[in-house]
């Protein structure tokens, strides 16, 4: 006996379906391919062509639009009239589909006319009980879901209608999106035209100002010339008046001597008036504009003035590639734009909008850099580990796979690591302190091998210096003078040695009688050498020639006192930073200023200050008694145990701990030296691993 499976079905009446989907809602006539052709309106309703023509013809005013008879939304009539409305693709499909469907209410078996056909949804097979081979009855029938074939057809019709609805919905969305882009195009064109008009008004204003200047120039010249000529006219008139005055009453003059004198005066006047006959200024004035290349240059400049930027970027195919993100380190996401055909674009200028937020929804600052080659860099600085969500859009449309989810790690891994234990060129034996010179050249004290290893910025070995100044495996501090010379302190010989960095030759050497155990050295801007003595608990400062200038410090826990000094460096304004279990800052003359940090536990091994005033320090925490951490595994030991976990701490100049560098795959083990190089990088000597590591720290 067949095991039945309860199946819930929905029956759809053919006439109901026909009335609901294949009949015009206005005239109630069935759609056809002629006068009753279904037309799709922008409001998504379908009306037959005949009804649309009647509605438009019935309007008393030619407004170029009409109201949808179903939803009453205003519809604009296209240029071609009713025939230009797009056909209702889905209604036509349904008409074709229904024309092909069998009209049998209950499909019957072609062999057994009285037997109703069944449908197995599990096997997707149509059968009748008398023709079946036994797979759908008897044993194993419970694994099959069997329903009447008539119900299956109706269900498929429902699925068809559902899919059709989804298609219509998608097509409507697409239609709206394209229509909106058309509207935006018109708005953009209007704005662009306004911008062009405004820009050329500026050009016209520049030309108008020049025209005005030229006119004023002519008027000024006219006034200058006119003034000279008027003054000459006034002078002539004055002379004329004098002559006239002389001649007045001459006919009544009878004294010969007076007449003779006046004749003599007039003879002299004739000589002076002849010079007044020549105008002292001329009327020459001519405007020239072809005397140089100015007109040609203006024409050239105007022809190159303004540019219309367009883009073929297709946001839906544009991708973003996120680089590894680490808290407190600058990183970026690269955007690769392509066109509609998937071809990479080679120019920039796209209006890219980026919204970057953390898990709390807070905005994270970001900046878009246009590489002008079709790619863009989104630069940002995550301030804490976690997840970030970056939404990227072009033309206000999201790119592919936007928003991007970015995992921000808390661990800062080294950029590179160099060295291992040994005596060869690529080996170290107890690397202690480290310093940097010009072009990021790195000088490493390879104390156990009694040499200085000189490394390039990529970690390659350039040369070795020594054994002068680093003999007896006693060199524990190194610094670089402003002239490039190296200052080295040796705790065994108790000498400060100044070396030439090119060949390691001795420049000068000096010491102090009060030295007990000098362990580190630093140099200030005046090339004064500062030495930290852990045995004497003092700081010594020498001038450029090696004369002792001053000392400060004593043994104790109070401000300005030291316990076991481990590191020394010079900061801004030649301030002196000294580390034991805390970091203290002194003025350039040794006056105590402030304490940066005092954890009370662990010890500092390397100390440096960057150009922004941030303080960087390596620190090794105390381990539990009887165990030490080796490569991340706990190892039992006798006595008090070895060192604990190590970090590079980054402090603000105020002393606030900003964050720590803590690698997850290549942990530091007793870092002893630290130096800052360009572009927010540091190099660290890892005494426990006998190597040098480079990190980004910002």
C-alpha positions in Angstrom: 0.0 0.0 0.0 1.3 3.5 -0.9 2.4 5.6 2.0 0.8 9.0 1.7 2.4 12.3 2.4 0.2 15.2 3.4 0.7 18.0 1.0 -0.9 21.4 1.3 -2.0 22.8 -2.1 -3.7 25.9 -3.5 -6.0 25.7 -6.4 -6.2 28.5 -9.0 -9.3 28.7 -11.2 -8.5 29.2 -14.8 -11.1 31.9 -15.3 -10.0 33.7 -12.2 -6.4 33.7 -13.5 -7.5 34.9 -16.9 -9.6 37.7 -15.3 -6.8 38.8 -13.0 -3.8 38.7 -15.3 -4.9 38.5 -18.9 -7.8 41.0 -19.0 -7.6 44.8 -19.3 -8.8 46.3 -16.0 -10.4 49.2 -17.9 -12.5 47.6 -20.7 -12.5 44.1 -19.2 -11.5 42.6 -22.6 -8.9 39.9 -22.9 -5.6 41.1 -24.2 -4.6 40.2 -27.7 -1.8 41.2 -30.2 -3.8 43.8 -32.0 -6.1 46.6 -30.7 -6.0 45.1 -27.2 -2.2 44.9 -27.1 -1.1 45.2 -23.4 0.9 48.4 -22.8 3.0 48.9 -19.7 2.7 52.3 -18.0 5.5 53.9 -16.0 3.4 53.4 -12.8 3.7 49.6 -13.5 0.0 49.1 -14.4 -1.0 47.4 -17.7 -3.8 48.9 -19.9 -4.7 47.9 -23.5 -3.8 50.1 -26.4 -7.5 50.8 -27.3 -8.3 52.1 -23.8 -5.3 54.4 -23.8 -6.2 55.9 -27.2 -9.8 56.5 -25.9 -8.6 58.1 -22.7 -6.2 60.5 -24.5 -8.8 61.3 -27.2 -11.4 62.1 -24.5 -9.3 64.9 -23.0 -10.5 68.4 -23.6 -7.1 70.0 -23.1 -3.9 68.9 -24.8 -1.7 68.7 -21.6 0.7 66.1 -23.0 -0.2 63.8 -20.1 -3.1 61.8 -18.6 -4.0 59.9 -15.5 -3.6 56.2 -15.1 -7.2 54.7 -15.0 -6.1 52.4 -12.2 -3.9 54.4 -9.8 -4.6 57.9 -11.1 -0.9 58.7 -11.3 -0.1 61.4 -13.9 1.5 59.7 -17.0 3.5 61.7 -19.6 2.6 60.8 -23.2 5.8 59.9 -25.2 6.6 61.6 -28.5 5.3 58.7 -30.6 1.9 58.5 -28.8 0.3 55.5 -27.4 2.2 53.0 -29.6 5.5 54.3 -28.0 4.5 52.9 -24.6 6.5 49.6 -24.1 4.5 46.4 -24.4 3.9 44.5 -21.2 6.4 41.7 -21.6 5.2 39.5 -18.8 1.5 39.7 -19.9 2.5 38.7 -23.4 4.5 35.8 -22.0 1.5 34.7 -19.9 -0.7 34.9 -23.0 1.7 32.7 -24.9 2.0 30.3 -22.0 -1.7 30.0 -21.5 -2.2 29.4 -25.2 0.1 26.4 -25.0 -1.4 24.9 -21.8 -3.8 21.9 -21.9 -7.3 22.8 -21.0 -7.9 19.4 -19.3 -9.2 20.0 -15.8 -7.8 16.7 -14.6 -5.1 15.2 -16.8 -5.7 11.5 -17.4 -3.3 8.7 -18.4 -3.1 8.2 -22.2 -3.3 4.4 -21.7 -5.7 4.1 -18.8 -8.3 6.7 -19.7 -10.0 6.6 -16.3 -6.8 6.9 -14.3 -5.8 10.3 -13.0 -2.2 11.2 -13.5 0.0 11.7 -10.4 3.2 13.7 -9.9 6.2 12.8 -7.7 7.9 15.9 -6.5 10.8 13.9 -5.2 11.6 12.3 -8.6 10.0 15.0 -10.8 8.1 12.2 -12.6 4.5 12.0 -13.9 2.8 8.6 -13.7 -0.4 6.7 -13.1 -0.9 4.0 -10.5 -1.4 1.3 -13.1 1.6 2.2 -15.2 4.1 2.8 -12.3 7.0 0.4 -12.0 6.7 0.1 -8.2 9.1 2.8 -7.1 6.3 5.0 -5.8 4.2 2.4 -4.1 5.0 -0.3 -1.5 8.3 -0.3 0.3 10.2 2.9 0.2 7.2 5.0 -0.8 7.5 7.1 2.3 10.6 8.7 0.7 8.5 10.2 -2.1 6.1 13.1 -2.1 3.2 12.4 -4.5 0.4 14.8 -5.5 -2.2 14.8 -8.3 -0.7 16.1 -11.5 -3.5 18.7 -11.8 -2.5 20.2 -8.5 1.2 20.1 -9.6 0.3 22.1 -12.7 -1.6 24.7 -10.6 1.3 24.9 -8.2 3.7 25.4 -11.1 1.4 28.2 -12.3 1.7 29.8 -8.8 5.5 29.5 -9.0 5.4 31.0 -12.5 3.3 33.9 -11.3 5.5 34.4 -8.3 8.6 34.4 -10.5 6.8 36.7 -12.9 6.0 39.1 -10.0 9.7 39.0 -9.1 10.7 39.8 -12.7 8.2 42.6 -12.8 9.5 44.0 -9.5 13.1 43.7 -10.7 12.2 45.3 -14.1 10.4 48.1 -12.3 13.4 48.7 -10.0 15.6 48.7 -13.1 13.3 51.1 -14.9 13.2 53.4 -11.9 17.0 53.3 -11.5 17.6 54.2 -15.2 14.9 56.8 -15.1 16.5 58.3 -12.0 19.9 58.3 -13.7 18.3 60.1 -16.6 16.9 62.7 -14.3 20.2 63.1 -12.6 21.8 63.5 -16.0 19.6 66.4 -16.8 20.3 68.0 -13.4 24.1 67.4 -13.8 23.9 68.9 -17.3 22.1 72.0 -15.9 24.7 72.4 -13.2 27.6 71.9 -15.7 26.1 74.5 -18.0 25.8 76.9 -15.1 29.4 76.2 -14.2 30.6 76.8 -17.8 28.7 80.1 -17.9 30.1 81.2 -14.6 33.6 80.3 -15.6 33.4 82.2 -18.9 31.9 85.1 -17.1 35.1 85.1 -15.1 37.1 85.1 -18.4 35.0 87.9 -19.8 35.5 89.8 -16.5 39.3 89.4 -17.0 39.1 90.7 -20.6 36.8 93.5 -19.5 39.2 94.6 -16.8 42.0 94.7 -19.3 39.8 96.7 -21.7 39.0 99.1 -19.0 42.7 99.4 -18.0 43.6 100.2 -21.6 40.9 102.8 -21.9 42.0 104.4 -18.6 45.6 104.3 -19.9 44.6 106.3 -23.0 42.6 108.8 -20.9 45.5 109.2 -18.6 47.9 109.8 -21.5 45.4 112.3 -23.0 45.2 114.2 -19.7 49.0 114.4 -19.4 49.5 115.6 -23.0 46.5 118.0 -22.6 48.0 119.5 -19.5 51.3 120.2 -21.2 49.6 121.8 -24.3 47.2 123.9 -22.2 50.1 125.2 -20.1 51.8 126.2 -23.3 48.6 127.9 -24.6 48.3 129.8 -21.3 51.9 130.9 -21.7 51.4 132.0 -25.2 48.3 134.0 -24.2 50.2 135.6 -21.4 52.9 136.7 -23.8 50.3 137.9 -26.2 48.7 140.0 -23.5 52.0 141.5 -22.7 52.7 142.5 -26.3 49.2 143.9 -26.6 49.8 145.9 -23.4 53.0 147.3 -24.8 51.3 148.4 -28.0 48.4 150.0 -26.3 48.8 153.8 -26.5 51.8 153.6 -28.8 50.1 155.8 -31.3 50.1 158.6 -28.7 53.7 158.3 -27.9 55.9 161.2 -29.1 59.0 160.4 -27.1 61.5 158.9 -29.6 63.5 157.2 -26.9 60.5 155.4 -25.5 59.5 154.2 -28.9 63.0 153.1 -29.6 63.1 151.1 -26.3 59.8 149.4 -27.0 61.0 148.4 -30.5 64.0 146.9 -28.8 61.9 145.0 -26.3 59.7 143.7 -29.1 62.7 142.5 -31.0 63.7 140.4 -28.0 60.1 139.2 -27.6 60.2 138.0 -31.2 63.1 135.7 -30.4 61.2 134.2 -27.4 57.9 133.8 -29.1 59.4 131.8 -32.0 60.2 129.0 -29.4 56.6 129.0 -28.4 55.4 128.2 -31.9 56.5 124.6 -31.5 54.1 122.5 -29.4 55.8 121.1 -26.4 53.7 117.9 -26.6 52.4 115.9 -29.6 49.0 114.3 -30.4 50.4 111.0 -31.4 48.6 108.1 -29.7 48.1 104.6 -31.3 46.7 101.4 -29.9 48.6 98.2 -30.8 47.6 94.6 -30.0 49.5 92.6 -32.6 53.0 93.8 -31.6 53.6 90.6 -29.6 52.2 87.1 -29.1 49.7 88.2 -26.5 46.7 87.7 -28.8 47.8 84.3 -29.9 48.5 83.3 -26.3 45.1 84.6 -25.2 43.4 82.6 -28.0 45.5 79.5 -27.0 44.6 80.0 -23.3 40.9 80.4 -24.1 40.9 77.3 -26.4 42.4 75.3 -23.5 40.2 76.9 -20.9 37.8 74.5 -19.2 37.5 70.7 -19.6 34.5 68.4 -19.6 35.3 65.3 -17.5 33.3 62.1 -18.1 33.6 58.6 -16.8 32.9 55.1 -18.1 33.2 53.5 -14.7 30.6 50.9 -13.9 30.3 50.7 -10.1 28.7 47.2 -10.1 31.9 45.7 -11.5 34.3 47.9 -9.6 36.2 46.1 -6.9 38.1 47.0 -3.7 41.2 45.2 -2.4 41.9 45.7 1.3 45.4 45.5 2.7 46.0 44.0 6.1 44.7 46.2 8.8 46.5 46.5 12.2 45.5 48.8 15.0 47.5 52.1 15.1 49.2 51.5 11.7 48.3 53.4 8.6 46.8 51.2 5.9 44.6 51.5 2.8 42.1 49.9 0.5 42.8 50.0 -3.2 39.8 50.5 -5.5 40.1 49.2 -9.1 37.6 50.8 -11.5 36.4 49.1 -14.7 33.9 50.0 -17.4 30.7 48.2 -18.4 32.7 45.6 -20.3 35.0 44.9 -17.4 38.0 46.7 -18.9 40.2 48.5 -16.4 40.0 52.2 -16.6 43.2 54.3 -17.0 42.1 57.7 -15.8 40.8 59.1 -12.5 38.4 61.8 -11.4 35.5 59.6 -10.3 33.4 61.0 -7.4 34.2 58.3 -4.9 32.4 58.4 -1.5 33.6 56.3 1.4 31.9 55.8 4.7 34.1 53.9 7.2 32.6 52.9 10.6 33.6 50.7 13.6 31.5 48.1 15.3 29.8 50.9 17.4 28.8 52.8 14.3 31.3 55.5 14.9 32.9 57.2 11.9 36.6 56.4 11.3 38.4 59.2 9.4 39.5 58.2 5.9 40.9 60.0 2.8 40.6 59.0 -0.9 43.7 59.5 -3.0 43.3 59.5 -6.8 46.2 57.7 -8.5 44.9 59.1 -11.8 45.3 55.7 -13.4 41.9 54.2 -12.7 42.8 53.2 -9.2 42.2 54.9 -5.9 43.6 54.5 -2.4 41.4 54.9 0.6 43.8 55.8 3.4 42.8 55.4 7.1 44.2 54.7 10.5 42.4 52.2 12.7 42.7 53.2 16.3 41.8 49.8 17.9 41.3 46.2 16.9 38.0 44.8 15.8 35.8 45.0 12.7 35.3 47.9 10.4 32.6 48.3 7.7 33.6 50.3 4.7 30.9 51.4 2.2 32.2 52.6 -1.1 30.0 54.2 -3.8 30.6 55.9 -7.2 27.9 58.1 -8.7 26.0 57.3 -5.5 25.9 53.6 -6.5 27.6 50.9 -4.4 30.6 49.1 -5.9 30.8 45.3 -6.1 30.8 43.6 -2.6 30.2 46.9 -0.8 30.1 47.2 2.1 33.5 45.6 2.8 34.1 44.0 6.2 37.7 44.6 7.4 39.2 42.7 10.4 41.7 44.9 12.3 44.3 42.9 14.1 45.9 44.0 17.4 49.3 42.4 16.6 52.0 44.4 14.7 54.2 41.9 12.9 57.8 42.8 11.9 58.5 44.0 8.3 61.6 42.0 8.2 63.9 40.0 10.5 67.6 39.6 10.1 70.2 37.4 11.8 70.6 34.4 14.0 73.1 33.2 16.6 76.7 32.7 15.3 79.9 34.4 14.2 79.3 34.7 10.4 78.5 37.8 8.4 74.7 37.1 8.8 74.9 36.2 12.5 74.8 37.9 15.9 76.0 37.0 19.3 74.3 39.2 21.9 73.2 42.2 19.9 72.7 44.9 22.4 72.2 48.5 21.3 71.4 50.0 17.9 71.6 53.4 16.2 70.7 54.9 12.8 72.6 57.3 10.6 72.1 59.0 7.2 69.9 57.3 4.6 68.6 55.0 7.4 71.8 53.1 7.7 71.7 50.9 10.9 74.6 50.4 13.3 74.2 47.3 15.5 76.4 46.5 18.5 77.2 42.8 18.0 78.7 42.7 21.5 79.4 39.0 21.7 81.4 39.1 18.4 83.2 42.4 19.4 82.1 44.2 16.3 79.6 46.7 14.9 77.4 45.4 12.1 76.4 48.0 9.5 73.1 47.3 7.8 71.3 48.9 4.8 67.7 50.0 5.0 66.7 46.6 3.6 68.6 44.6 6.2 71.6 43.8 4.0 75.1 43.7 5.5 77.2 46.6 4.3 80.3 46.1 6.4 81.7 45.3 9.9 83.6 47.8 12.1 85.9 46.9 15.0 87.5 45.8 17.1 88.5 49.3 18.2 86.1 50.5 20.9 84.2 47.2 21.0 86.9 44.9 22.2 86.6 42.3 25.0 82.8 41.9 24.3 82.2 45.0 26.3 80.5 47.5 24.0 77.0 48.2 25.4 76.0 51.6 23.9 76.2 53.3 20.6 75.0 56.7 19.2 75.6 58.8 16.0 77.0 62.3 16.1 75.8 65.0 13.8 78.9 64.7 11.6 78.2 60.9 11.2 80.9 59.7 13.6 79.9 56.9 16.0 80.1 57.2 19.8 80.6 53.8 21.6 80.7 53.1 25.3 82.5 50.0 26.5 81.7 48.9 30.1 84.8 46.7 30.4 87.4 49.3 29.2 85.3 52.2 30.6 86.2 54.3 27.5 84.1 56.5 25.3 85.3 55.9 21.7 84.6 58.1 18.7 84.9 56.1 15.5 84.9 56.9 11.7 81.8 55.0 10.3 83.4 54.2 7.0 86.3 52.1 8.3 86.0 52.0 12.1 89.2 54.0 12.6 89.8 55.8 15.9 89.0 59.5 16.0 89.4 60.0 19.8 88.9 58.3 23.1 88.4 59.4 26.6 87.1 58.2 30.0 86.1 59.5 33.5 87.7 58.4 36.8 84.2 58.1 38.3 83.0 55.5 35.8 81.9 52.2 37.4 79.8 50.4 34.9 79.0 52.7 31.9 76.2 50.9 29.9 74.7 53.4 27.3 75.6 56.5 25.4 73.6 59.3 23.6 74.5 62.5 21.7 72.7 65.8 21.7 72.4 68.5 19.0 75.6 70.1 20.2 77.5 66.9 19.8 77.9 66.6 23.6 78.2 62.9 24.6 76.0 61.7 27.5 76.9 58.4 29.3 74.6 56.4 31.6 76.5 54.6 34.3 74.4 51.8 36.0 77.1 51.0 38.5 77.5 54.6 39.7 73.8 55.4 39.2 74.8 58.6 37.5 74.6 60.4 34.2 77.9 61.9 32.8 77.9 64.7 30.1 81.1 65.5 28.1 81.7 68.3 25.6 82.9 67.7 22.0 86.5 67.3 23.0 85.8 64.8 25.8 86.0 67.1 28.8 83.5 66.3 31.6 80.9 69.0 31.8 78.5 67.8 34.5 77.1 64.7 36.3 73.8 64.1 38.0 71.8 61.4 39.7 72.2 59.0 42.7 71.0 55.7 43.9 67.4 55.4 45.0 63.7 55.4 44.1 63.0 59.2 44.4 62.6 61.6 41.5 66.0 62.1 39.9 67.4 59.0 41.4 68.1 55.6 39.7 68.3 52.0 40.4 69.6 49.8 37.7 69.9 52.1 34.6 69.1 50.2 31.4 68.7 52.8 28.6 69.4 56.4 27.7 68.4 58.7 24.9 68.1 62.4 23.9 64.7 63.9 23.0 63.4 67.2 21.9 65.2 70.4 23.1 68.1 68.1 24.1 66.1 66.7 27.0 67.7 63.6 28.5 65.6 60.5 29.0 66.8 57.8 31.4 65.2 54.4 32.0 65.5 51.8 34.8 62.1 50.4 35.9 60.6 53.8 34.9 61.4 56.6 32.5 62.5 60.0 33.8 63.1 63.2 31.8 65.8 65.7 32.6 66.7 69.1 31.1 69.8 69.3 28.9 71.7 70.5 32.0 70.5 67.6 34.2 67.6 69.2 36.0 64.8 66.8 36.8 61.7 67.7 34.9 59.1 64.9 35.1 58.5 61.2 35.2 56.9 59.7 32.1 55.9 56.2 33.4 56.6 54.2 36.5 55.0 50.7 36.3 57.2 49.4 39.1 57.6 46.0 37.3 59.8 44.8 34.5 62.7 46.7 32.9 63.2 48.8 29.9 65.9 47.9 27.4 65.7 50.4 24.5 64.7 54.0 24.4 64.1 56.5 21.6 62.1 59.7 20.8 60.7 60.4 17.3 60.3 63.7 15.5 56.8 64.2 16.9 58.0 63.8 20.5 56.5 60.3 21.0 58.5 58.1 23.3 59.2 54.5 22.3 60.6 52.0 24.7 61.2 48.3 24.8 60.1 46.5 28.0 60.4 43.0 29.3 57.9 42.0 32.0 58.9 39.9 35.0 58.3 36.2 34.7 56.8 33.9 37.3 59.3 32.3 39.6 60.5 28.9 38.4 59.4 29.3 34.8 60.4 31.2 31.7 58.7 31.8 28.4 60.6 30.3 25.5 58.9 30.6 22.1 55.5 30.9 23.7 55.9 27.6 25.7 56.3 27.5 29.5 59.6 25.9 30.7 60.5 25.1 34.3 63.7 26.5 35.6 65.6 26.6 38.9 65.9 29.8 40.8 64.0 32.9 40.1 63.3 32.2 36.4 64.0 34.1 33.2 62.4 37.0 31.4 58.7 37.4 30.7 56.8 38.7 27.7 58.4 41.7 25.9 56.8 44.6 24.0 57.6 47.9 22.4 55.5 50.6 24.1 54.6 53.8 22.3 54.0 56.7 24.7 52.7 60.2 24.0 55.1 62.9 25.0 52.9 63.5 28.1 53.6 59.9 29.2 50.2 58.4 28.2 50.6 54.9 26.8 49.1 54.9 23.3 49.6 51.2 22.4 52.1 48.4 22.3 53.8 46.4 19.5 53.1 42.8 20.3 53.7 40.3 17.4 51.6 37.2 17.4 53.9 35.0 15.3 57.4 36.3 16.0 57.5 37.6 19.5 60.3 39.7 21.0 62.5 38.0 23.5 64.5 40.4 25.7 64.7 43.4 23.3 67.7 45.5 24.3 68.0 48.3 21.8 65.7 50.6 19.8 66.2 53.2 17.1 63.7 55.3 15.1 64.1 55.6 11.3 62.1 57.5 8.7 58.5 56.9 7.7 57.3 55.7 11.2 59.6 52.7 11.4 61.8 51.3 14.2 64.5 48.8 14.3 64.9 46.7 17.5 67.7 44.4 18.6 66.2 41.2 20.0 68.9 39.9 22.4 67.0 36.7 23.2 66.6 35.7 19.6 70.0 37.2 18.4 68.5 39.2 15.6 67.3 42.6 14.4 63.6 43.3 13.6 62.0 46.2 11.8 58.5 47.4 12.5 56.1 50.0 11.4 54.7 51.7 14.5 52.3 54.3 13.0 
